């Protein structure tokens, strides 16, 4: 098949993909389209507590592992802060 006939088909396929979600690219903690339930917040708060427990180990963690856990902790804490439930007066 010639390149000139494949390229338009490829571009058409890419245009179709641009309008759909690509789950492999999903980043839940960076998503702006978030709807959290009480159970979701509770699970994320539990994850945050487990990250804090893991980080409490201090020097027992390899530097890279500690760095990754700290990144996950920051991202999770920021996400929960951004999506805190609004208090009604």
GUGU-956286 format. One record per atom (N, C-alpha, C, O, CB): x, y, z; atom name; residue in one letter; residue number from 1. Coordinates in nm, 4 decimals, always signed. Atoms other than C-alpha are relative to their C-alpha. Glycine has a CB too. Example, Ala and Ser with C-alpha at 12.3 -4.5 7.8 and 13.67 -1.06 7.14 Angstrom:
BEGIN
+0.0890  -0.1190  +0.0000  N  A  1 $
+1.2300  -0.4500  +0.7800  CA  A  1 $
+0.0900  +0.1200  +0.0000  C  A  1 $
+0.1936  +0.1181  +0.0665  O  A  1 $
-0.0992  +0.0027  +0.1246  CB  A  1 $
-0.0820  -0.1190  -0.0060  N  S  2 $
+1.3670  -0.1060  +0.7140  CA  S  2 $
-0.0770  +0.1090  +0.0730  C  S  2 $
-0.0261  +0.2198  +0.0899  O  S  2 $
+0.0414  +0.0462  -0.1415  CB  S  2 $
//
This chain:
BEGIN
+0.0848  -0.1173  +0.0000  N  X  1 $
+0.0000  +0.0000  +0.0000  CA  X  1 $
+0.0892  +0.1233  +0.0000  C  X  1 $
+0.1865  +0.1295  +0.0751  O  X  1 $
-0.0964  +0.0000  +0.1219  CB  X  1 $
-0.0801  -0.1210  +0.0123  N  X  2 $
+0.1385  +0.3375  -0.0916  CA  X  2 $
-0.0216  +0.0913  +0.1192  C  X  2 $
-0.1291  +0.0933  +0.1792  O  X  2 $
-0.0335  +0.0736  -0.1293  CB  X  2 $
+0.0082  -0.0927  -0.1124  N  X  3 $
+0.2119  +0.5965  +0.1733  CA  X  3 $
-0.1102  +0.1025  -0.0220  C  X  3 $
-0.1780  +0.1422  +0.0728  O  X  3 $
+0.1339  +0.0705  +0.0212  CB  X  3 $
+0.1002  -0.1031  +0.0281  N  X  4 $
-0.0165  +0.8444  +0.0011  CA  X  4 $
-0.1425  -0.0476  +0.0285  C  X  4 $
-0.2301  +0.0354  +0.0530  O  X  4 $
+0.0109  +0.0444  -0.1448  CB  X  4 $
+0.1342  +0.0486  -0.0313  N  X  5 $
-0.3191  +0.6172  +0.0584  CA  X  5 $
-0.0140  -0.0359  +0.1478  C  X  5 $
-0.1249  -0.0355  +0.2011  O  X  5 $
-0.0334  -0.1211  -0.0862  CB  X  5 $
+0.0061  +0.0363  -0.1422  N  X  6 $
-0.2286  +0.5143  +0.4146  CA  X  6 $
-0.0103  +0.1241  +0.0877  C  X  6 $
-0.0847  +0.1244  +0.1858  O  X  6 $
+0.1236  -0.0823  +0.0399  CB  X  6 $
-0.0057  -0.1192  -0.0835  N  X  7 $
-0.1610  +0.8609  +0.5526  CA  X  7 $
-0.1365  +0.0631  +0.0259  C  X  7 $
-0.1653  +0.0942  +0.1415  O  X  7 $
+0.0897  +0.1009  -0.0636  CB  X  7 $
+0.1332  -0.0576  -0.0291  N  X  8 $
-0.5162  +1.0026  +0.5084  CA  X  8 $
-0.0834  -0.0888  +0.0930  C  X  8 $
-0.1576  -0.0378  +0.1770  O  X  8 $
-0.0768  +0.0227  -0.1308  CB  X  8 $
+0.0731  +0.0910  -0.0881  N  X  9 $
-0.6611  +0.6915  +0.6750  CA  X  9 $
+0.0525  +0.0109  +0.1428  C  X  9 $
-0.0243  +0.0096  +0.2390  O  X  9 $
+0.0115  -0.1453  -0.0504  CB  X  9 $
-0.0610  -0.0153  -0.1321  N  X  10 $
-0.4159  +0.7285  +0.9619  CA  X  10 $
-0.0488  +0.1294  +0.0657  C  X  10 $
-0.0861  +0.1291  +0.1830  O  X  10 $
+0.1547  -0.0003  -0.0107  CB  X  10 $
+0.0441  -0.1283  -0.0547  N  X  11 $
-0.5086  +1.0950  +1.0082  CA  X  11 $
-0.1474  -0.0032  +0.0393  C  X  11 $
-0.1860  +0.0550  +0.1407  O  X  11 $
+0.0242  +0.1116  -0.1011  CB  X  11 $
+0.1426  +0.0122  -0.0327  N  X  12 $
-0.8794  +1.0131  +1.0017  CA  X  12 $
-0.0181  -0.0801  +0.1286  C  X  12 $
-0.1019  -0.0458  +0.2120  O  X  12 $
-0.0774  -0.0671  -0.1162  CB  X  12 $
+0.0082  +0.0814  -0.1209  N  X  13 $
-0.8275  +0.7452  +1.2674  CA  X  13 $
+0.0441  +0.0808  +0.1225  C  X  13 $
-0.0166  +0.0698  +0.2290  O  X  13 $
+0.0865  -0.1269  -0.0146  CB  X  13 $
-0.0482  -0.0839  -0.1100  N  X  14 $
-0.6302  +0.9907  +1.4853  CA  X  14 $
-0.1059  +0.1036  +0.0388  C  X  14 $
-0.1235  +0.1325  +0.1571  O  X  14 $
+0.1321  +0.0704  -0.0392  CB  X  14 $
+0.1042  -0.0986  -0.0287  N  X  15 $
-0.9102  +1.2483  +1.4551  CA  X  15 $
-0.1121  -0.0636  +0.0806  C  X  15 $
-0.1670  -0.0006  +0.1711  O  X  15 $
-0.0556  +0.0602  -0.1304  CB  X  15 $
+0.1032  +0.0699  -0.0757  N  X  16 $
-1.1601  +0.9903  +1.5794  CA  X  16 $
+0.0450  -0.0240  +0.1440  C  X  16 $
-0.0351  -0.0121  +0.2367  O  X  16 $
-0.0349  -0.1330  -0.0675  CB  X  16 $
-0.0525  +0.0258  -0.1335  N  X  17 $
-0.9355  +0.9067  +1.8759  CA  X  17 $
+0.0047  +0.1260  +0.0852  C  X  17 $
-0.0094  +0.1186  +0.2073  O  X  17 $
+0.1381  -0.0605  -0.0095  CB  X  17 $
-0.0102  -0.1254  -0.0746  N  X  18 $
-0.9014  +1.2717  +1.9740  CA  X  18 $
-0.1294  +0.0328  +0.0737  C  X  18 $
-0.1271  +0.1080  +0.1711  O  X  18 $
+0.0362  +0.1141  -0.0939  CB  X  18 $
+0.1284  -0.0294  -0.0623  N  X  19 $
-1.2700  +1.2797  +2.0660  CA  X  19 $
-0.0409  -0.1026  +0.1046  C  X  19 $
-0.1466  -0.0888  +0.1662  O  X  19 $
-0.1059  +0.0088  -0.1050  CB  X  19 $
+0.0318  +0.1026  -0.0983  N  X  20 $
-1.2610  +0.9722  +2.2899  CA  X  20 $
+0.1071  -0.0024  +0.1073  C  X  20 $
+0.2199  +0.0415  +0.0849  O  X  20 $
-0.0132  -0.1383  -0.0666  CB  X  20 $
-0.0958  +0.0128  -0.1089  N  X  21 $
-1.0936  +0.9063  +2.6213  CA  X  21 $
+0.0958  -0.1149  -0.0281  C  X  21 $
+0.0557  -0.2200  -0.0781  O  X  21 $
-0.0724  -0.0217  +0.1341  CB  X  21 $
-0.1013  +0.1044  +0.0128  N  X  22 $
-0.7711  +0.7081  +2.6127  CA  X  22 $
+0.0350  -0.0418  +0.1423  C  X  22 $
+0.1090  +0.0279  +0.2116  O  X  22 $
+0.1283  +0.0499  -0.0808  CB  X  22 $
-0.0156  +0.0413  -0.1387  N  X  23 $
-0.7734  +0.5123  +2.9365  CA  X  23 $
+0.1453  -0.0250  +0.0383  C  X  23 $
+0.1814  -0.0099  +0.1550  O  X  23 $
-0.0806  -0.1240  +0.0254  CB  X  23 $
-0.1415  +0.0219  -0.0298  N  X  24 $
-0.4026  +0.4276  +2.9088  CA  X  24 $
+0.0679  +0.1305  +0.0413  C  X  24 $
+0.1696  +0.1281  +0.1106  O  X  24 $
+0.0716  -0.0607  -0.1217  CB  X  24 $
-0.0559  -0.1303  -0.0348  N  X  25 $
-0.3339  +0.8012  +2.9432  CA  X  25 $
-0.0666  +0.0615  +0.1229  C  X  25 $
-0.0350  +0.1742  +0.1612  O  X  25 $
-0.0130  +0.0943  -0.1173  CB  X  25 $
+0.0758  -0.0522  -0.1134  N  X  26 $
-0.5665  +0.8425  +3.2400  CA  X  26 $
+0.0918  +0.0265  +0.1195  C  X  26 $
+0.1737  -0.0580  +0.1558  O  X  26 $
-0.1117  -0.0981  +0.0395  CB  X  26 $
-0.0730  -0.0377  -0.1207  N  X  27 $
-0.4161  +1.0237  +3.5403  CA  X  27 $
-0.1028  +0.0487  +0.1015  C  X  27 $
-0.1305  +0.1684  +0.1090  O  X  27 $
+0.1090  +0.1105  -0.0297  CB  X  27 $
+0.1113  -0.0354  -0.0875  N  X  28 $
-0.6865  +1.0165  +3.8071  CA  X  28 $
+0.0255  +0.1184  +0.0932  C  X  28 $
-0.0650  +0.1983  +0.1170  O  X  28 $
-0.0359  -0.1175  +0.0815  CB  X  28 $
-0.0257  -0.1087  -0.0934  N  X  29 $
-0.5135  +1.2560  +4.0466  CA  X  29 $
+0.0203  +0.1341  -0.0697  C  X  29 $
+0.0231  +0.2380  -0.0037  O  X  29 $
+0.1208  -0.0323  +0.0834  CB  X  29 $
-0.0159  -0.1243  +0.0756  N  X  30 $
-0.4634  +1.5137  +3.7701  CA  X  30 $
-0.1254  +0.0344  -0.0800  C  X  30 $
-0.1268  +0.1333  -0.1533  O  X  30 $
+0.1195  -0.0107  -0.0936  CB  X  30 $
+0.1211  -0.0173  +0.0793  N  X  31 $
-0.8132  +1.4859  +3.6242  CA  X  31 $
-0.0823  +0.1184  +0.0508  C  X  31 $
-0.1031  +0.1349  +0.1710  O  X  31 $
-0.0841  -0.1281  +0.0029  CB  X  31 $
+0.0856  -0.1134  -0.0359  N  X  32 $
-1.0272  +1.7994  +3.6163  CA  X  32 $
-0.1466  -0.0409  +0.0015  C  X  32 $
-0.2308  +0.0332  +0.0522  O  X  32 $
+0.0210  +0.1165  -0.0978  CB  X  32 $
+0.1376  +0.0461  +0.0107  N  X  33 $
-1.3424  +1.5971  +3.5530  CA  X  33 $
-0.0243  -0.1072  +0.1063  C  X  33 $
-0.0407  -0.2251  +0.0747  O  X  33 $
-0.0297  -0.0548  -0.1430  CB  X  33 $
+0.0055  +0.0935  -0.1105  N  X  34 $
-1.3742  +1.4386  +3.8947  CA  X  34 $
-0.1317  +0.0125  +0.0759  C  X  34 $
-0.1771  +0.1222  +0.1083  O  X  34 $
+0.1174  +0.0224  +0.0940  CB  X  34 $
+0.1190  +0.0050  -0.0846  N  X  35 $
-1.6835  +1.3325  +4.0818  CA  X  35 $
+0.0283  -0.1019  +0.1098  C  X  35 $
+0.0307  -0.2224  +0.0850  O  X  35 $
-0.1299  -0.0377  -0.0827  CB  X  35 $
-0.0366  +0.0883  -0.1110  N  X  36 $
-1.5977  +1.1915  +4.4222  CA  X  36 $
-0.1207  -0.0317  +0.0868  C  X  36 $
-0.2028  +0.0551  +0.1163  O  X  36 $
+0.1101  +0.0635  +0.0848  CB  X  36 $
+0.0997  +0.0409  -0.0980  N  X  37 $
-1.8268  +0.9953  +4.6463  CA  X  37 $
+0.0685  -0.0031  +0.1357  C  X  37 $
+0.1905  +0.0099  +0.1451  O  X  37 $
-0.0630  -0.1395  -0.0358  CB  X  37 $
-0.0566  +0.0122  -0.1352  N  X  38 $
-1.7794  +0.9632  +5.0198  CA  X  38 $
+0.0949  -0.1203  +0.0049  C  X  38 $
+0.2008  -0.1138  +0.0673  O  X  38 $
-0.1136  -0.0151  +0.1070  CB  X  38 $
-0.0841  +0.1209  -0.0001  N  X  39 $
-1.6388  +0.6136  +4.9593  CA  X  39 $
+0.1329  +0.0252  -0.0716  C  X  39 $
+0.2370  -0.0231  -0.0271  O  X  39 $
-0.0745  -0.1176  -0.0671  CB  X  39 $
-0.1236  -0.0333  +0.0704  N  X  40 $
-1.3847  +0.7478  +4.7059  CA  X  40 $
+0.0929  +0.0824  +0.0886  C  X  40 $
+0.2125  +0.0546  +0.0978  O  X  40 $
-0.0309  +0.0763  -0.1294  CB  X  40 $
-0.0823  -0.0848  -0.0880  N  X  41 $
-1.2659  +1.0164  +4.9473  CA  X  41 $
+0.0570  -0.0818  +0.1145  C  X  41 $
+0.1723  -0.0633  +0.1533  O  X  41 $
-0.0824  +0.1181  +0.0555  CB  X  41 $
-0.0456  +0.0847  -0.1098  N  X  42 $
-1.2434  +0.7598  +5.2254  CA  X  42 $
+0.1151  -0.0903  -0.0464  C  X  42 $
+0.2136  -0.1066  +0.0256  O  X  42 $
-0.1172  -0.0853  +0.0548  CB  X  42 $
-0.1058  +0.0864  +0.0535  N  X  43 $
-1.0342  +0.5254  +5.0074  CA  X  43 $
+0.1278  +0.0802  -0.0241  C  X  43 $
+0.2371  +0.0327  +0.0069  O  X  43 $
-0.0462  -0.0674  -0.1311  CB  X  43 $
-0.1182  -0.0834  +0.0233  N  X  44 $
-0.8005  +0.8095  +4.9052  CA  X  44 $
+0.0635  +0.0449  +0.1316  C  X  44 $
+0.1859  +0.0526  +0.1424  O  X  44 $
-0.0373  +0.1222  -0.0845  CB  X  44 $
-0.0538  -0.0365  -0.1315  N  X  45 $
-0.7655  +0.9203  +5.2668  CA  X  45 $
+0.0739  -0.1191  +0.0613  C  X  45 $
+0.1771  -0.1013  +0.1260  O  X  45 $
-0.1137  +0.0478  +0.0947  CB  X  45 $
-0.0690  +0.1202  -0.0467  N  X  46 $
-0.6744  +0.5608  +5.3549  CA  X  46 $
+0.1326  -0.0189  -0.0712  C  X  46 $
+0.2322  -0.0566  -0.0095  O  X  46 $
-0.0875  -0.1229  -0.0202  CB  X  46 $
-0.1243  +0.0096  +0.0773  N  X  47 $
-0.4164  +0.5585  +5.0763  CA  X  47 $
+0.1020  +0.1018  +0.0507  C  X  47 $
+0.2208  +0.0714  +0.0615  O  X  47 $
-0.0277  +0.0222  -0.1506  CB  X  47 $
-0.0879  -0.1037  -0.0524  N  X  48 $
-0.2734  +0.8847  +5.2101  CA  X  48 $
+0.0600  -0.0443  +0.1341  C  X  48 $
+0.1790  -0.0238  +0.1584  O  X  48 $
-0.0771  +0.1334  +0.0162  CB  X  48 $
-0.0489  +0.0494  -0.1296  N  X  49 $
-0.2446  +0.7314  +5.5592  CA  X  49 $
+0.1035  -0.1108  -0.0199  C  X  49 $
+0.2041  -0.1139  +0.0510  O  X  49 $
-0.1175  -0.0519  +0.0862  CB  X  49 $
-0.0976  +0.1063  +0.0257  N  X  50 $
-0.0663  +0.4235  +5.4188  CA  X  50 $
+0.1306  +0.0564  -0.0553  C  X  50 $
+0.2385  +0.0069  -0.0228  O  X  50 $
-0.0579  -0.1029  -0.0978  CB  X  50 $
-0.1214  -0.0650  +0.0497  N  X  51 $
+0.1763  +0.6478  +5.2308  CA  X  51 $
+0.0769  +0.0646  +0.1155  C  X  51 $
+0.1997  +0.0566  +0.1211  O  X  51 $
-0.0350  +0.1059  -0.1071  CB  X  51 $
-0.0653  -0.0609  -0.1155  N  X  52 $
+0.2460  +0.8373  +5.5536  CA  X  52 $
+0.0673  -0.1052  +0.0866  C  X  52 $
+0.1778  -0.0834  +0.1364  O  X  52 $
-0.1008  +0.0790  +0.0828  CB  X  52 $
-0.0602  +0.1091  -0.0765  N  X  53 $
+0.3075  +0.5085  +5.7349  CA  X  53 $
+0.1272  -0.0501  -0.0679  C  X  53 $
+0.2278  -0.0752  -0.0015  O  X  53 $
-0.1001  -0.1154  +0.0167  CB  X  53 $
-0.1166  +0.0463  +0.0739  N  X  54 $
+0.5467  +0.3977  +5.4614  CA  X  54 $
+0.1151  +0.0991  +0.0069  C  X  54 $
+0.2313  +0.0597  +0.0163  O  X  54 $
-0.0367  -0.0256  -0.1442  CB  X  54 $
-0.1031  -0.1030  -0.0065  N  X  55 $
+0.7327  +0.7279  +5.4703  CA  X  55 $
+0.0574  +0.0152  +0.1410  C  X  55 $
+0.1681  +0.0664  +0.1580  O  X  55 $
-0.0565  +0.1327  -0.0472  CB  X  55 $
-0.0477  -0.0097  -0.1382  N  X  56 $
+0.7631  +0.7088  +5.8493  CA  X  56 $
+0.1202  -0.0912  +0.0239  C  X  56 $
+0.1919  -0.0755  +0.1227  O  X  56 $
-0.1127  -0.0353  +0.0978  CB  X  56 $
-0.1138  +0.0913  -0.0126  N  X  57 $
+1.0190  +0.4304  +5.7946  CA  X  57 $
+0.1335  +0.0694  -0.0121  C  X  57 $
+0.2362  +0.0127  +0.0251  O  X  57 $
-0.0088  -0.1071  -0.1034  CB  X  57 $
-0.1217  -0.0795  +0.0067  N  X  58 $
+1.2748  +0.6998  +5.7251  CA  X  58 $
+0.1082  -0.0592  -0.0872  C  X  58 $
+0.0884  -0.0809  -0.2067  O  X  58 $
+0.0533  +0.0195  +0.1354  CB  X  58 $
-0.1188  +0.0425  +0.0734  N  X  59 $
+1.6159  +0.5722  +5.6246  CA  X  59 $
-0.0060  -0.1443  -0.0503  C  X  59 $
+0.0827  -0.1868  -0.1242  O  X  59 $
+0.1199  +0.0165  +0.0869  CB  X  59 $
+0.0083  +0.1387  +0.0458  N  X  60 $
+1.5012  +0.2149  +5.5661  CA  X  60 $
-0.0387  -0.0104  -0.1466  C  X  60 $
-0.0228  -0.1163  -0.2072  O  X  60 $
-0.0996  -0.0764  +0.0839  CB  X  60 $
+0.0429  +0.0012  +0.1394  N  X  61 $
+1.3691  +0.3116  +5.2221  CA  X  61 $
+0.1150  +0.0405  -0.0921  C  X  61 $
+0.1961  +0.1267  -0.0582  O  X  61 $
-0.1201  +0.0939  -0.0201  CB  X  61 $
-0.0944  -0.0428  +0.1025  N  X  62 $
+1.5838  +0.3323  +4.9127  CA  X  62 $
-0.0393  +0.1407  -0.0447  C  X  62 $
-0.1568  +0.1772  -0.0400  O  X  62 $
+0.0020  -0.0998  -0.1213  CB  X  62 $
+0.0261  -0.1395  +0.0362  N  X  63 $
+1.6159  +0.6902  +4.7891  CA  X  63 $
-0.1069  +0.0137  -0.1067  C  X  63 $
-0.1957  +0.0981  -0.0949  O  X  63 $
+0.1268  +0.0655  -0.0476  CB  X  63 $
+0.0989  -0.0103  +0.1081  N  X  64 $
+1.4175  +0.6316  +4.4695  CA  X  64 $
-0.1396  -0.0366  +0.0505  C  X  64 $
-0.2377  +0.0292  +0.0160  O  X  64 $
+0.0394  -0.0913  -0.1181  CB  X  64 $
+0.1307  +0.0427  -0.0535  N  X  65 $
+1.1388  +0.4488  +4.6539  CA  X  65 $
-0.0576  +0.1098  +0.0879  C  X  65 $
-0.1766  +0.1403  +0.0802  O  X  65 $
+0.0130  -0.1326  +0.0809  CB  X  65 $
+0.0470  -0.1081  -0.0864  N  X  66 $
+1.1189  +0.7262  +4.9120  CA  X  66 $
-0.0475  +0.1185  -0.0850  C  X  66 $
-0.1513  +0.1784  -0.0567  O  X  66 $
+0.1122  +0.0446  +0.0976  CB  X  66 $
+0.0374  -0.1098  +0.0891  N  X  67 $
+1.1094  +0.9869  +4.6357  CA  X  67 $
-0.1357  -0.0257  -0.0644  C  X  67 $
-0.2201  +0.0640  -0.0672  O  X  67 $
+0.1066  +0.0197  -0.1083  CB  X  67 $
+0.1272  +0.0335  +0.0648  N  X  68 $
+0.8240  +0.8081  +4.4553  CA  X  68 $
-0.1148  +0.0053  +0.1005  C  X  68 $
-0.2225  +0.0555  +0.0683  O  X  68 $
+0.0074  -0.1397  -0.0646  CB  X  68 $
+0.1045  -0.0051  -0.1028  N  X  69 $
+0.6262  +0.7674  +4.7794  CA  X  69 $
-0.0317  +0.1449  +0.0374  C  X  69 $
-0.1480  +0.1796  +0.0583  O  X  69 $
+0.0436  -0.0791  +0.1255  CB  X  69 $
+0.0227  -0.1417  -0.0304  N  X  70 $
+0.6752  +1.1388  +4.8556  CA  X  70 $
-0.0798  +0.0678  -0.1111  C  X  70 $
-0.1683  +0.1488  -0.0834  O  X  70 $
+0.1342  +0.0727  +0.0204  CB  X  70 $
+0.0770  -0.0551  +0.1126  N  X  71 $
+0.5492  +1.2290  +4.5061  CA  X  71 $
-0.1456  -0.0432  +0.0068  C  X  71 $
-0.2362  +0.0380  -0.0121  O  X  71 $
+0.0612  -0.0440  -0.1338  CB  X  71 $
+0.1370  +0.0498  -0.0106  N  X  72 $
+0.2443  +1.0069  +4.5508  CA  X  72 $
-0.0731  +0.0659  +0.1161  C  X  72 $
-0.1914  +0.0981  +0.1052  O  X  72 $
-0.0005  -0.1521  +0.0170  CB  X  72 $
+0.0607  -0.0645  -0.1164  N  X  73 $
+0.1808  +1.1574  +4.8944  CA  X  73 $
-0.0398  +0.1430  -0.0332  C  X  73 $
-0.1513  +0.1849  -0.0020  O  X  73 $
+0.0966  -0.0019  +0.1198  CB  X  73 $
+0.0310  -0.1385  +0.0376  N  X  74 $
+0.2003  +1.5147  +4.7602  CA  X  74 $
-0.1187  +0.0071  -0.0956  C  X  74 $
-0.2080  +0.0901  -0.0790  O  X  74 $
+0.1222  +0.0662  -0.0642  CB  X  74 $
+0.1081  -0.0016  +0.0995  N  X  75 $
-0.0265  +1.4357  +4.4650  CA  X  75 $
-0.1341  -0.0364  +0.0634  C  X  75 $
-0.2360  +0.0259  +0.0337  O  X  75 $
+0.0317  -0.0969  -0.1149  CB  X  75 $
+0.1242  +0.0430  -0.0649  N  X  76 $
-0.2848  +1.2565  +4.6796  CA  X  76 $
-0.0515  +0.1067  +0.0951  C  X  76 $
-0.1709  +0.1363  +0.0964  O  X  76 $
+0.0214  -0.1314  +0.0755  CB  X  76 $
+0.0405  -0.1049  -0.0941  N  X  77 $
-0.2875  +1.5264  +4.9487  CA  X  77 $
-0.0538  +0.1217  -0.0750  C  X  77 $
-0.1546  +0.1796  -0.0345  O  X  77 $
+0.1187  +0.0410  +0.0900  CB  X  77 $
+0.0461  -0.1151  +0.0786  N  X  78 $
-0.3214  +1.8024  +4.6866  CA  X  78 $
-0.1358  -0.0286  -0.0629  C  X  78 $
-0.2223  +0.0589  -0.0666  O  X  78 $
+0.1024  +0.0357  -0.1093  CB  X  78 $
+0.1270  +0.0377  +0.0610  N  X  79 $
-0.6029  +1.6150  +4.5135  CA  X  79 $
-0.1127  +0.0076  +0.1024  C  X  79 $
-0.2188  +0.0635  +0.0747  O  X  79 $
+0.0085  -0.1413  -0.0596  CB  X  79 $
+0.1032  -0.0034  -0.1039  N  X  80 $
-0.7956  +1.5700  +4.8375  CA  X  80 $
-0.0290  +0.1433  +0.0442  C  X  80 $
-0.1441  +0.1773  +0.0715  O  X  80 $
+0.0430  -0.0847  +0.1208  CB  X  80 $
+0.0210  -0.1396  -0.0381  N  X  81 $
-0.7429  +1.9367  +4.9270  CA  X  81 $
-0.0793  +0.0749  -0.1075  C  X  81 $
-0.1667  +0.1558  -0.0763  O  X  81 $
+0.1350  +0.0696  +0.0243  CB  X  81 $
+0.0704  -0.0653  +0.1106  N  X  82 $
-0.8611  +2.0489  +4.5818  CA  X  82 $
-0.1462  -0.0404  -0.0067  C  X  82 $
-0.2316  +0.0380  -0.0481  O  X  82 $
+0.0677  -0.0326  -0.1314  CB  X  82 $
+0.1358  +0.0525  +0.0110  N  X  83 $
-1.1711  +1.8345  +4.6045  CA  X  83 $
-0.0642  -0.0212  +0.1367  C  X  83 $
-0.1414  -0.1149  +0.1569  O  X  83 $
+0.0007  -0.1308  -0.0774  CB  X  83 $
+0.0616  +0.0059  -0.1321  N  X  84 $
-1.2639  +1.8947  +4.9651  CA  X  84 $
-0.1478  +0.0301  -0.0131  C  X  84 $
-0.1871  +0.1158  -0.0922  O  X  84 $
+0.0676  +0.0988  +0.0981  CB  X  84 $
+0.1438  -0.0276  +0.0084  N  X  85 $
-1.6380  +1.8825  +5.0205  CA  X  85 $
-0.0304  +0.1429  +0.0487  C  X  85 $
+0.0271  +0.1914  +0.1461  O  X  85 $
-0.0801  -0.1039  +0.0838  CB  X  85 $
+0.0386  -0.1361  -0.0375  N  X  86 $
-1.7969  +2.2243  +5.0368  CA  X  86 $
-0.0964  -0.0057  +0.1167  C  X  86 $
-0.1894  -0.0864  +0.1188  O  X  86 $
-0.0635  +0.0751  -0.1196  CB  X  86 $
+0.0881  -0.0062  -0.1158  N  X  87 $
-1.9580  +2.3112  +5.3658  CA  X  87 $
-0.1176  +0.0904  -0.0327  C  X  87 $
-0.1003  +0.2004  -0.0853  O  X  87 $
+0.0757  +0.0508  +0.1256  CB  X  87 $
+0.1189  -0.0802  +0.0230  N  X  88 $
-2.3130  +2.4348  +5.3415  CA  X  88 $
-0.0358  +0.0721  +0.1295  C  X  88 $
-0.0319  +0.0118  +0.2368  O  X  88 $
-0.1183  -0.0878  -0.0499  CB  X  88 $
+0.0317  -0.0758  -0.1230  N  X  89 $
-2.4154  +2.7110  +5.5853  CA  X  89 $
-0.1292  -0.0424  +0.0622  C  X  89 $
-0.1689  +0.0118  +0.1653  O  X  89 $
-0.0060  +0.1472  -0.0286  CB  X  89 $
//
